[in-house]
Amino acid sequence: MMLLLVVVAIFTSYIAWQRTLSSEQKQLSHLSGILAQGFEHQMAKQDVIQQILAEGLEVSSESSSTETAQDFFQRMRPYHRSALGYAMLDMQGNVLGSSLPEYEFAPDSQSALDMSSESLQEAILTRSFQIGRPQLSTTIDKWVTPLYTPVFDDDNEVRAIMVSMLIIDSDNAAWSELQLEDNIEIVLVRDDGYLNYMYPEPATRERYDRIYQTRASEPLRNLIREQHGWASYDRPYNMAGGYRHHYLWVEPMAQYGMTAVAMKDRRYVIMAWLSNLALPTVVWLLGVLVLIYGYRRAKRLIDVSDQDLRSLNSQLSSSLEQYDSLTQLLPVGVYQGRVNSEGEREVTYLNQRAREILELPDSLPLERMFTEIEQRIHPSDRYDYNHQSLKAAREKAPLYWQGRILVGSEIRWVEVQSIPQVKDNESLLWNGVIIDTTASKRAEEQINQLAFYDALTKLPNRRMLQEKVKNLKHKMQSIPQYAAVLCFDVDNFKTLNDSLGQQAGDDLLVTLSERLRRSIRDQDFVARIGGDEFVVVLTRLSEHASAAANQTRALAAELIRDFEQPVALNESFYRVTASVGITLFDNDTRSVDTLLQQADQAMYQAKAAGRNTHIFFDESIQTMLQDRQELVRDLHRAIEDNEFELHYQLIVEADKSVHGVEALVRWSHPDRGMIPPNDFIPLAEETGDILLLGEQILTSACQQLNEWHQDPERKHWTMSVNLSVRQLHSPSFVADTLSIIEKSGVEPQYLVLEITESMLLSEPDDAIEKMTALKQHGVKFALDDFGTGYSSLSYLNSLPLDKLKIDQSFVQNLHKNESPRTITRTIISLGESLRLKLVAEGVETKTQMELLAAQGCQLFQGYLINRPTPVSQIDLVLKRLQEGSEA
């Protein structure tokens, strides 16, 4: 029996010791984790602040003078109180500005600003945020931790260093309010062995200074390098070589080259074990007494055990309260959640700060907490949260998510960081923090608003405009298209501003900015780049310069019309106009500044031209547009005055006997002279004048054919007339054509209407239906420029054609090599199989005609026979042709 009691005593002591170690391990792990997370969060926050300050300094000042930089640091000082101060150094070590002008920030008074500092040089070399060794600031006689953030220029080279000096014992540190037991210490150890922080702080200033000037003990440094998590080591405590055994938890922070360590003297652990062992010892002694004194004392011993058990429960509750009070000191919410093997989720712990961030009532039970939290996630961010959390759970990896939550009608920004821990029952335990980042997010948005938007009109400023145009040019590398920059300048703005006052001038600018914003298309954007100058960028224009210029001209005219609407100022209405400069661009090498400069120059030309107009920077485009407008005006007049005339080109057989003619329209302009059809036909197509012009051409051709048919020798001649796309798809095309034929008196079978393959790409069924209707009245059709289009051979078989015209590009290359001859032979063979007559266009030499005739071509047309000739000279052409045949 005594042996059994001894075994029970030993086993009880062992269990109590293991529980004590486990409890200490959890406590030290928790404290080192809080220290690590708080330090990492503060360093990340400082890095972001220093980057924003560097960018803000660049945006807020038009010059890089020290006075401007100093003023900027002073304005930003109230927003950043977590550091002693901020300073910016150039690459020569000169102080460009600081947030504490009352101190002389120079390397001899602030070692943090010494360019030879190893951490500063490391920040330049690695181009990343670095944490320096704690240094004693002789200016304020305090220890500070210098932080270095490199600042880059447009070429991504380091041009300056942003430095902050974080006071080590600052009240703003995440760990500064931790309440530790007297026998626990927490430290931050750098990879080089020096301490970066220690708590509790040394009692004397002498020891305070010494711990930051000497490295940690070699056993501790070796242990940190080789082991993470729970560990123990012998810590020296006097100069004579004495040691004390300590337990500690090592939490590495590789990103910042530091390690968080929480440690406790083993003597206090043993004392805790002995304290925990007191009850089992009492129970053991009571057991001995029970054996000695018998069953009569058993009930009393059980009562004593119950009383002690209640004491343990009280101690446990006290420990939980102490844990809660410890977490309440943190500026972040702390939570713990569990996901079991079946996917069920529950919140097991949530501190008061987390409840405040999420505004969860204290009465809400934990089992309903998870559902309530997820319902607070903003709908637009819910997918991202679900994706990130499921991915983290699947990979058992740390979760980091940043997004918005809805608390009533208020939107808050939060950061969630959590680390998974797999339990023995295969459930997943998540330990994490919730950080309210709403204030910093709003500050970031405010800084972004100041940096990229005009304060008066809320439009993008010059910097934002440059970024947008750069992105647009990048997209245009893969999508061929033109864009345009339009520079608007309000005419006589200074006069109006001086006479009505600055407030009226500001109201006018706001009104005009709103008009431009409403008038532009969804894909375009507008910016204010200073004073009364606005810039509109038109995107997704045509890939052809002339078409893009026409689009820009039309859109600019609409914007100017909206711009000119009366504006109410000081209870009166005023009409303002604008001078607009325009430059087109595509994926060329011009920089954004060059484009803005060109548009600005064109705008001044518009002012010099009398204001209230728009001018293109490219003189050729401006001239082209003006010439086009004049040509459109003249085209209308020419159609009304019937200035167009027909020239005719003969179509002959192999023996040069005339088969027919093709009517070709010509325009003899009273001032410009003879205008080529390639210049005015596309313009007539675009304006719709081609319908009236085509009717005039067809009428004149039919009348001339009827006149020729009065001569018995020309009774068999055919007349070929080209059709346009608009004519063919006109609803009244069939009726109009038959009406012209009837009025002219010509027989329909001698009229040949020529179409091209490209005309069949749009509504081919409609074209076939109209061609068939005319075919039934005897009208013939020829397919012009065959071999250069894209129509399907199945359509060719279904078209009511009579002739195929071989494109002149094949004819003129017949003598060069076999390939064109193969093509013409194939076309002729195809025409024969479809029972179509073949007409060769562009025949210029006798050799070409002979080769085509040998391949089976029946009809020929080109300069060898005659150039397009007015009707008055046709007899001369026939005479020359007859003399050539006889010769």
HUTA-V737537 format. One record per backbone hydrogen bond with DSSP energy under -1.0 kcal/mol. CO is the residue of the C=O (numbers start at 0). NH is the residue of the N-H. If there is no record, write none. Layout:
co=CO nh=NH
co=CO nh=NH
This chain:
co=0 nh=4
co=1 nh=5
co=2 nh=6
co=3 nh=7
co=4 nh=8
co=5 nh=9
co=6 nh=10
co=7 nh=11
co=8 nh=12
co=9 nh=13
co=10 nh=14
co=11 nh=15
co=12 nh=16
co=13 nh=17
co=14 nh=18
co=15 nh=19
co=16 nh=20
co=17 nh=21
co=18 nh=22
co=19 nh=23
co=20 nh=24
co=21 nh=25
co=22 nh=26
co=23 nh=27
co=24 nh=28
co=25 nh=29
co=26 nh=30
co=27 nh=31
co=28 nh=32
co=29 nh=33
co=30 nh=34
co=31 nh=35
co=32 nh=36
co=33 nh=37
co=34 nh=38
co=35 nh=39
co=36 nh=40
co=37 nh=41
co=38 nh=42
co=39 nh=43
co=40 nh=44
co=41 nh=45
co=42 nh=46
co=43 nh=47
co=44 nh=48
co=45 nh=49
co=46 nh=50
co=47 nh=51
co=48 nh=52
co=49 nh=53
co=50 nh=54
co=51 nh=55
co=52 nh=56
co=53 nh=57
co=54 nh=58
co=55 nh=59
co=56 nh=60
co=64 nh=68
co=65 nh=69
co=66 nh=70
co=67 nh=71
co=68 nh=72
co=69 nh=73
co=70 nh=74
co=71 nh=75
co=75 nh=78
co=76 nh=79
co=84 nh=164
co=85 nh=98
co=86 nh=162
co=87 nh=95
co=88 nh=160
co=89 nh=92
co=93 nh=89
co=96 nh=87
co=99 nh=102
co=102 nh=104
co=103 nh=105
co=105 nh=108
co=105 nh=109
co=109 nh=112
co=110 nh=113
co=113 nh=116
co=116 nh=120
co=117 nh=121
co=118 nh=122
co=119 nh=123
co=120 nh=124
co=121 nh=125
co=122 nh=126
co=129 nh=147
co=134 nh=143
co=136 nh=140
co=136 nh=141
co=141 nh=136
co=142 nh=167
co=143 nh=134
co=144 nh=165
co=145 nh=131
co=146 nh=163
co=147 nh=129
co=148 nh=161
co=150 nh=158
co=150 nh=159
co=152 nh=155
co=156 nh=152
co=159 nh=150
co=160 nh=88
co=161 nh=148
co=162 nh=86
co=163 nh=146
co=164 nh=83
co=165 nh=144
co=166 nh=169
co=169 nh=172
co=172 nh=175
co=174 nh=177
co=180 nh=183
co=184 nh=262
co=185 nh=198
co=186 nh=260
co=187 nh=195
co=187 nh=196
co=188 nh=258
co=189 nh=192
co=192 nh=215
co=193 nh=189
co=196 nh=187
co=198 nh=185
co=203 nh=207
co=204 nh=208
co=205 nh=209
co=206 nh=210
co=209 nh=213
co=216 nh=220
co=217 nh=221
co=218 nh=222
co=219 nh=223
co=220 nh=224
co=221 nh=225
co=222 nh=226
co=228 nh=249
co=230 nh=247
co=232 nh=245
co=234 nh=243
co=237 nh=240
co=241 nh=236
co=243 nh=234
co=244 nh=265
co=245 nh=232
co=246 nh=263
co=247 nh=230
co=248 nh=261
co=249 nh=228
co=250 nh=259
co=252 nh=255
co=252 nh=257
co=256 nh=190
co=257 nh=252
co=258 nh=188
co=259 nh=250
co=260 nh=186
co=261 nh=248
co=262 nh=184
co=263 nh=246
co=264 nh=268
co=265 nh=269
co=266 nh=270
co=267 nh=271
co=268 nh=272
co=269 nh=273
co=270 nh=274
co=271 nh=275
co=272 nh=276
co=276 nh=280
co=277 nh=281
co=278 nh=282
co=279 nh=283
co=280 nh=284
co=281 nh=285
co=282 nh=286
co=283 nh=287
co=284 nh=288
co=285 nh=289
co=286 nh=290
co=287 nh=291
co=288 nh=292
co=289 nh=293
co=293 nh=296
co=294 nh=297
co=296 nh=300
co=297 nh=301
co=298 nh=302
co=299 nh=303
co=300 nh=304
co=301 nh=305
co=302 nh=306
co=303 nh=307
co=304 nh=308
co=305 nh=309
co=306 nh=310
co=307 nh=311
co=308 nh=312
co=309 nh=313
co=310 nh=314
co=311 nh=315
co=312 nh=316
co=313 nh=317
co=314 nh=318
co=315 nh=319
co=316 nh=320
co=317 nh=321
co=318 nh=322
co=319 nh=323
co=320 nh=324
co=321 nh=325
co=322 nh=326
co=323 nh=327
co=326 nh=329
co=332 nh=433
co=333 nh=350
co=334 nh=431
co=335 nh=347
co=335 nh=348
co=336 nh=429
co=337 nh=345
co=338 nh=427
co=339 nh=342
co=343 nh=339
co=345 nh=337
co=348 nh=335
co=350 nh=354
co=351 nh=355
co=352 nh=356
co=353 nh=357
co=354 nh=358
co=354 nh=359
co=360 nh=363
co=364 nh=367
co=365 nh=368
co=367 nh=371
co=368 nh=372
co=369 nh=373
co=370 nh=374
co=372 nh=375
co=373 nh=376
co=375 nh=405
co=377 nh=380
co=380 nh=384
co=381 nh=385
co=382 nh=386
co=383 nh=387
co=384 nh=388
co=385 nh=389
co=386 nh=390
co=387 nh=391
co=388 nh=392
co=389 nh=393
co=390 nh=394
co=391 nh=396
co=398 nh=417
co=400 nh=415
co=402 nh=413
co=403 nh=377
co=404 nh=411
co=406 nh=409
co=409 nh=406
co=411 nh=404
co=412 nh=436
co=413 nh=402
co=414 nh=434
co=415 nh=400
co=416 nh=432
co=417 nh=398
co=418 nh=430
co=420 nh=428
co=422 nh=425
co=426 nh=422
co=427 nh=338
co=428 nh=420
co=429 nh=336
co=430 nh=418
co=431 nh=334
co=432 nh=416
co=433 nh=332
co=434 nh=414
co=436 nh=440
co=437 nh=441
co=438 nh=442
co=439 nh=443
co=440 nh=444
co=441 nh=445
co=442 nh=446
co=443 nh=447
co=444 nh=448
co=445 nh=449
co=446 nh=450
co=447 nh=451
co=448 nh=452
co=451 nh=460
co=453 nh=457
co=458 nh=453
co=459 nh=527
co=460 nh=464
co=461 nh=465
co=462 nh=466
co=463 nh=467
co=464 nh=468
co=465 nh=469
co=466 nh=470
co=467 nh=471
co=468 nh=472
co=469 nh=473
co=470 nh=474
co=471 nh=475
co=473 nh=476
co=474 nh=477
co=474 nh=478
co=481 nh=540
co=482 nh=584
co=483 nh=537
co=484 nh=582
co=485 nh=535
co=486 nh=580
co=487 nh=533
co=488 nh=578
co=489 nh=492
co=491 nh=495
co=492 nh=496
co=493 nh=497
co=494 nh=498
co=495 nh=499
co=496 nh=500
co=500 nh=504
co=501 nh=505
co=502 nh=506
co=503 nh=507
co=504 nh=508
co=505 nh=509
co=506 nh=510
co=507 nh=511
co=508 nh=512
co=509 nh=513
co=510 nh=514
co=511 nh=515
co=512 nh=516
co=513 nh=517
co=514 nh=518
co=515 nh=519
co=520 nh=523
co=524 nh=536
co=526 nh=534
co=529 nh=532
co=531 nh=489
co=532 nh=528
co=533 nh=487
co=534 nh=526
co=535 nh=485
co=536 nh=524
co=537 nh=483
co=543 nh=547
co=544 nh=548
co=545 nh=549
co=546 nh=550
co=547 nh=551
co=548 nh=552
co=549 nh=553
co=550 nh=554
co=551 nh=555
co=552 nh=556
co=553 nh=557
co=554 nh=558
co=555 nh=559
co=556 nh=560
co=557 nh=561
co=558 nh=562
co=559 nh=563
co=561 nh=564
co=566 nh=573
co=568 nh=571
co=571 nh=568
co=573 nh=566
co=576 nh=490
co=578 nh=488
co=579 nh=614
co=580 nh=486
co=581 nh=616
co=582 nh=484
co=584 nh=482
co=585 nh=587
co=590 nh=594
co=591 nh=595
co=592 nh=596
co=593 nh=597
co=594 nh=598
co=595 nh=599
co=596 nh=600
co=597 nh=601
co=598 nh=602
co=599 nh=603
co=600 nh=604
co=601 nh=605
co=602 nh=606
co=603 nh=607
co=604 nh=608
co=605 nh=610
co=606 nh=609
co=612 nh=579
co=614 nh=581
co=617 nh=621
co=618 nh=622
co=619 nh=623
co=620 nh=624
co=621 nh=625
co=622 nh=626
co=623 nh=627
co=624 nh=628
co=625 nh=629
co=626 nh=630
co=627 nh=631
co=628 nh=632
co=629 nh=633
co=630 nh=634
co=631 nh=635
co=632 nh=636
co=633 nh=637
co=634 nh=638
co=635 nh=639
co=636 nh=640
co=637 nh=642
co=644 nh=665
co=646 nh=663
co=647 nh=868
co=648 nh=661
co=650 nh=658
co=650 nh=659
co=651 nh=859
co=652 nh=655
co=656 nh=652
co=659 nh=650
co=660 nh=719
co=661 nh=648
co=663 nh=646
co=665 nh=644
co=666 nh=674
co=668 nh=672
co=672 nh=668
co=675 nh=678
co=675 nh=679
co=676 nh=680
co=679 nh=683
co=680 nh=684
co=681 nh=685
co=682 nh=686
co=683 nh=687
co=683 nh=689
co=687 nh=690
co=688 nh=692
co=689 nh=693
co=690 nh=694
co=691 nh=695
co=692 nh=696
co=693 nh=697
co=694 nh=698
co=695 nh=699
co=696 nh=700
co=697 nh=701
co=698 nh=702
co=699 nh=703
co=700 nh=704
co=701 nh=705
co=702 nh=706
co=703 nh=707
co=704 nh=708
co=706 nh=709
co=707 nh=710
co=710 nh=713
co=713 nh=716
co=717 nh=660
co=718 nh=751
co=719 nh=662
co=720 nh=753
co=723 nh=727
co=724 nh=728
co=726 nh=729
co=729 nh=732
co=731 nh=735
co=732 nh=736
co=733 nh=737
co=734 nh=738
co=735 nh=739
co=736 nh=740
co=737 nh=741
co=738 nh=742
co=739 nh=743
co=740 nh=744
co=746 nh=749
co=747 nh=750
co=749 nh=718
co=750 nh=779
co=751 nh=720
co=752 nh=781
co=753 nh=722
co=754 nh=783
co=756 nh=759
co=757 nh=760
co=762 nh=766
co=763 nh=767
co=764 nh=768
co=765 nh=769
co=766 nh=770
co=767 nh=771
co=768 nh=772
co=769 nh=773
co=770 nh=774
co=771 nh=775
co=773 nh=776
co=773 nh=778
co=774 nh=777
co=779 nh=752
co=780 nh=801
co=780 nh=802
co=781 nh=754
co=782 nh=804
co=784 nh=787
co=785 nh=806
co=791 nh=795
co=792 nh=796
co=794 nh=798
co=798 nh=800
co=801 nh=836
co=802 nh=782
co=803 nh=838
co=804 nh=785
co=805 nh=840
co=806 nh=809
co=806 nh=810
co=807 nh=811
co=810 nh=813
co=812 nh=815
co=817 nh=821
co=818 nh=822
co=819 nh=823
co=820 nh=824
co=821 nh=825
co=822 nh=826
co=823 nh=827
co=824 nh=828
co=825 nh=829
co=826 nh=830
co=827 nh=831
co=828 nh=832
co=829 nh=833
co=830 nh=835
co=831 nh=834
co=836 nh=803
co=837 nh=858
co=838 nh=805
co=839 nh=860
co=842 nh=863
co=844 nh=848
co=845 nh=849
co=846 nh=850
co=847 nh=851
co=848 nh=852
co=849 nh=853
co=850 nh=854
co=851 nh=856
co=852 nh=855
co=858 nh=839
co=859 nh=651
co=860 nh=842
co=861 nh=864
co=861 nh=865
co=868 nh=647
co=869 nh=872
co=870 nh=873
co=872 nh=876
co=873 nh=877
co=874 nh=878
co=875 nh=879
co=876 nh=880
co=877 nh=881
co=878 nh=882
co=879 nh=883
co=880 nh=884
co=881 nh=885
co=882 nh=886
